[in-house]
Amino acid sequence: MSSYNKIEVMVGGVVLAAAFVFGIYTTQTTGLSRSSAGYELSASFRSLEGVTVGTDVRLAGVKVGTVTDVSLNAATYRADTRFTVLNGIEIPDDSAVVISSEGLLGGNFVEIMPGGSLDYFAPGDEIEDTQGAVSLISLLVQFVAGSGGDGEQ
């Protein structure tokens, strides 16, 4: 084997090792390596803008689940959503589910706002207290339209 072949094999090995390390890092940071042991809940939203299958479900800023299904209810014209919550985390049955934003440039996520009830949702239950996504563009249009005509004092 010539010296060029040995160098090519070594470089190839380094590239494969780097790809393997990157793959492990990716699975750990995205949560793919975690077991998805949890129970499923559902909710229906007026607007589910920015939320898709795989979107985080958070409680107090901590990821506690994942959106597993999104579909349009043809009878109500609402977005029916199913999501999982990790086993061991009990959600009070007077809790609300809100579509929140990570900031101006961040994505949306599903946030559980816990209530104070001593009773908890069972697997398969539907959370009825929901608040859909708020469109930033529609808020800006309302702000501009509302403040445009008040030039006189």
C-alpha positions in Angstrom: 0.0 0.0 0.0 1.4 3.4 -0.9 1.6 6.3 1.5 -1.4 8.0 -0.2 -3.7 5.0 0.5 -2.7 5.0 4.1 -3.4 8.7 4.5 -6.8 8.3 2.7 -7.8 5.5 5.0 -6.8 7.5 8.1 -8.7 10.6 6.9 -11.8 8.4 6.1 -11.6 6.9 9.6 -11.5 10.4 11.2 -14.5 11.5 9.1 -16.5 8.4 10.1 -15.6 8.9 13.8 -16.7 12.6 13.6 -20.0 11.6 11.9 -20.6 9.0 14.6 -20.0 11.6 17.4 -22.2 14.1 15.6 -25.0 11.5 15.4 -24.8 10.7 19.1 -24.9 14.5 19.9 -27.9 15.0 17.7 -29.9 12.2 19.2 -29.2 13.4 22.7 -30.0 17.1 22.1 -33.2 16.5 20.1 -34.6 13.9 22.6 -34.6 11.1 20.1 -32.7 8.8 22.5 -35.2 9.3 25.3 -37.9 6.8 25.7 -41.3 8.2 24.8 -42.9 6.4 27.7 -45.9 8.6 28.5 -49.6 9.0 28.3 -51.6 10.8 25.6 -53.8 13.8 25.9 -55.7 15.8 23.3 -56.8 19.4 22.8 -58.6 21.4 20.1 -57.3 24.8 19.0 -58.6 27.7 16.9 -55.2 28.3 15.5 -52.2 25.9 15.6 -49.8 28.1 13.6 -46.2 27.0 14.0 -47.0 23.7 15.7 -46.4 20.4 13.9 -45.8 16.8 14.9 -42.7 16.7 17.0 -43.1 20.1 18.6 -42.2 20.3 22.3 -44.8 20.2 25.0 -43.5 22.2 28.0 -44.5 22.7 31.6 -42.8 25.6 33.5 -40.3 25.8 30.6 -39.3 22.1 30.8 -40.0 19.7 28.0 -42.5 17.1 29.3 -43.8 15.7 26.0 -44.2 15.9 22.3 -47.0 16.6 19.8 -47.8 13.3 18.2 -50.7 14.1 15.8 -52.3 17.2 14.2 -55.5 17.1 12.2 -58.3 19.4 11.0 -61.7 18.7 12.4 -64.0 19.2 9.4 -67.1 19.7 11.6 -65.7 22.4 13.9 -62.9 23.9 11.7 -60.5 23.5 14.6 -57.1 21.9 14.8 -57.3 18.7 16.9 -54.0 17.9 18.5 -52.7 14.8 20.3 -49.6 15.0 22.5 -47.8 12.8 25.0 -46.8 13.7 28.6 -44.1 11.8 30.4 -45.2 9.2 32.9 -45.0 10.4 36.4 -46.1 14.0 35.5 -49.7 14.5 36.5 -51.6 17.4 35.0 -54.5 18.9 37.1 -57.8 18.6 35.3 -58.4 22.4 35.4 -55.2 23.1 33.5 -55.0 25.1 30.2 -53.0 24.5 27.1 -51.6 27.5 25.2 -49.6 27.9 22.0 -46.6 30.0 23.1 -43.7 31.5 21.2 -40.0 31.3 22.1 -39.6 35.0 21.0 -39.8 37.1 17.9 -37.6 34.8 15.8 -38.2 31.5 17.7 -40.7 28.8 17.0 -43.9 28.0 18.7 -44.4 25.3 21.3 -47.3 23.8 23.3 -47.3 25.1 26.9 -49.3 23.5 29.7 -50.5 26.0 32.3 -51.3 23.9 35.4 -54.4 24.5 37.4 -54.9 23.9 41.1 -57.3 21.0 41.1 -56.5 17.9 43.1 -57.9 15.7 40.3 -55.7 14.9 37.3 -56.2 14.1 33.6 -56.3 10.4 32.8 -54.7 9.0 29.6 -56.8 9.8 26.6 -58.6 12.8 28.2 -59.2 16.1 26.3 -58.0 19.4 27.7 -60.8 21.8 26.8 -59.3 25.1 28.1 -57.1 26.1 25.1 -55.7 29.3 23.6 -54.4 29.2 20.0 -51.5 30.9 18.4 -51.5 34.6 18.1 -50.2 35.9 14.8 -47.5 38.5 15.2 -48.4 40.1 11.8 -52.1 40.5 12.7 -51.0 42.2 16.0 -48.7 44.6 14.1 -51.5 45.4 11.7 -53.9 46.1 14.6 -51.3 48.3 16.3 -50.6 50.3 13.1 -54.3 50.7 12.2 -55.3 51.7 15.8 -52.6 54.4 16.2 -52.7 55.9 12.7 -55.6 58.3 13.2 -54.9 59.8 16.6 -52.7 62.8 15.5 -54.9 65.4 17.1 -54.8 66.3 20.8 
